Amino acid sequence: MADHLPKFKPGQAVTFGATAAITGGQVVEVSGDRTVAPAGAASAKAIGTAGHDVASGGKLVVHLAGPVDTAKAAAAVLAGAKVEAGAAGTVRTATTGLVLGIALTAAADAGDVIEFVRA
């Protein structure tokens, strides 16, 4: 049996691309594949807070709400989608089950490995 560890540990800051201007301390949400923007009201894609100011197109350190993990996708998953358990230990876009987290990267096909911040 292979070992599996989270990609980033709880409390670890992670770098993302910014798709809009962001001010340090703002709550951010997933806006694309490993990118963030300021979160909207009651955002279902919010993942943490900005560590500093950044212009659109820059790199941003984000203090995440939970640990970042990886898993194989059961099918295509969009960045920013809520994910749940899929068949055979995979993850899929959440529809009815317990939400495990929010996808930080996209999967084009089944078997692609995605990153997700755990809820």
C-alpha positions as CSV (number, residue, x, y, z in Angstrom):
1,M,0.0,0.0,0.0
2,A,1.4,3.4,-0.9
3,D,1.6,6.3,1.5
4,H,-0.4,9.5,0.9
5,L,0.2,12.8,2.5
6,P,-1.6,16.1,1.9
7,K,0.1,18.3,-0.8
8,F,0.1,21.3,1.6
9,K,-0.3,21.0,5.4
10,P,-2.9,22.9,7.4
11,G,-2.0,26.5,8.0
12,Q,0.6,26.5,5.2
13,A,0.5,29.5,2.8
14,V,0.2,28.6,-0.9
15,T,0.9,30.7,-3.9
16,F,-1.9,31.3,-6.5
17,G,-2.2,33.5,-9.6
18,A,-4.5,36.5,-9.2
19,T,-7.2,37.1,-11.9
20,A,-8.1,40.5,-10.3
21,A,-6.5,43.1,-8.1
22,I,-6.6,41.8,-4.5
23,T,-5.9,43.6,-1.2
24,G,-4.1,41.8,1.6
25,G,-6.6,40.3,4.1
26,Q,-9.4,40.0,1.6
27,V,-11.2,36.7,1.4
28,V,-10.5,35.0,-1.9
29,E,-12.3,32.4,-4.0
30,V,-11.2,30.0,-6.8
31,S,-11.5,31.8,-10.1
32,G,-9.9,29.2,-12.4
33,D,-7.2,26.6,-12.5
34,R,-5.0,27.5,-9.4
35,T,-6.1,31.1,-9.6
36,V,-8.1,33.3,-7.2
37,A,-10.1,36.6,-7.1
38,P,-11.9,38.5,-4.3
39,A,-14.7,36.4,-3.0
40,G,-18.3,37.4,-3.6
41,A,-20.9,37.5,-0.8
42,A,-21.6,34.0,0.6
43,S,-19.2,32.5,-2.0
44,A,-19.3,28.7,-2.2
45,K,-15.8,28.8,-3.7
46,A,-14.0,30.8,-0.9
47,I,-10.8,29.2,0.2
48,G,-8.9,31.6,2.5
49,T,-7.4,35.1,2.8
50,A,-4.9,37.1,0.8
51,G,-1.5,37.5,2.4
52,H,-0.6,40.8,0.6
53,D,-1.7,43.2,-2.1
54,V,-1.4,42.1,-5.7
55,A,-2.4,43.4,-9.1
56,S,-4.3,41.2,-11.6
57,G,-1.9,38.7,-13.2
58,G,0.4,38.7,-10.2
59,K,1.3,35.9,-7.8
60,L,-0.5,35.9,-4.4
61,V,0.2,34.0,-1.2
62,V,-3.1,32.7,0.2
63,H,-3.6,31.5,3.8
64,L,-6.0,28.5,3.3
65,A,-8.9,27.6,5.4
66,G,-8.0,23.9,5.4
67,P,-5.3,21.5,4.2
68,V,-4.7,20.9,0.4
69,D,-4.9,17.3,-0.8
70,T,-4.8,15.5,-4.1
71,A,-6.9,12.7,-5.5
72,K,-7.8,11.2,-8.9
73,A,-11.0,12.5,-10.5
74,A,-13.8,10.2,-11.4
75,A,-14.7,12.5,-14.4
76,A,-14.1,16.1,-15.5
77,V,-14.1,18.6,-12.6
78,L,-14.0,22.3,-12.9
79,A,-11.6,24.4,-10.7
80,G,-13.8,25.9,-7.9
81,A,-16.3,23.1,-7.9
82,K,-17.3,21.4,-4.6
83,V,-16.1,17.8,-4.6
84,E,-17.4,14.6,-3.0
85,A,-16.3,11.0,-3.0
86,G,-16.6,9.2,-6.3
87,A,-16.4,5.5,-7.2
88,A,-13.3,3.5,-6.3
89,G,-11.8,6.2,-4.1
90,T,-11.9,9.0,-6.5
91,V,-13.5,12.5,-6.2
92,R,-16.2,14.0,-8.4
93,T,-18.2,17.2,-8.6
94,A,-20.5,17.2,-5.6
95,T,-24.2,16.5,-6.2
96,T,-25.6,14.6,-3.2
97,G,-22.8,13.4,-0.9
98,L,-20.7,14.9,1.8
99,V,-18.6,17.8,0.4
100,L,-15.0,17.0,0.9
101,G,-13.7,20.4,-0.3
102,I,-13.3,22.8,-3.2
103,A,-11.2,22.0,-6.3
104,L,-8.2,24.2,-6.8
105,T,-7.2,22.7,-10.1
106,A,-9.3,21.2,-12.9
107,A,-9.5,17.6,-14.3
108,A,-10.3,17.2,-18.0
109,D,-10.9,13.5,-17.7
110,A,-11.3,10.6,-15.3
111,G,-8.0,9.7,-13.8
112,D,-6.6,13.2,-13.8
113,V,-5.2,14.2,-10.4
114,I,-6.7,17.4,-8.9
115,E,-5.8,19.5,-5.9
116,F,-8.6,20.4,-3.5
117,V,-8.7,22.3,-0.2
118,R,-10.5,20.2,2.3
119,A,-13.6,21.5,4.0
